[in-house]
Amino acid sequence: MTKKQKSCFFLILKIVKNLPKEYRYELGSQIIRSTFSIILNIAEGSGKASDKELNRFIEIALGSVNETLAGVDVLKDNGFIMNNEFSEVYQKLDSISSQLGGFKKQLDK
């Protein structure tokens, strides 16, 4: 599962690197942290003993997907990234969200 998340993380790093300096720390750092949180919560959850515990970390990862998307949307709305960059991030996050959502449904059974 981590290949998709890592690919998204590296894309976010590239985008943040190109932000104007005055936005790189506050906004860029927050988006990097939320994207990294997706990877870390999946990793931490996969080491838990119960499906209930794993499910909680999947929920947190899904929240981080939404947080990342909201941050990237703000970048797009302010002209810091192009529509094609936004679309690429959106597609990656949508795929991750679908995968996590499907996994969560299996755990909820």
ABEGO torsion letter per residue (X at the ends): XAAAAAAAAAAAAAAAAABBAAAAAAAAAAAAAAAAAAAAAAAAAAABABAAAAAAAAAAAAAAAAAAAAAAAAAAAAGABBAAAAAAAAAAAAAAAAAAAAAAAAAAX
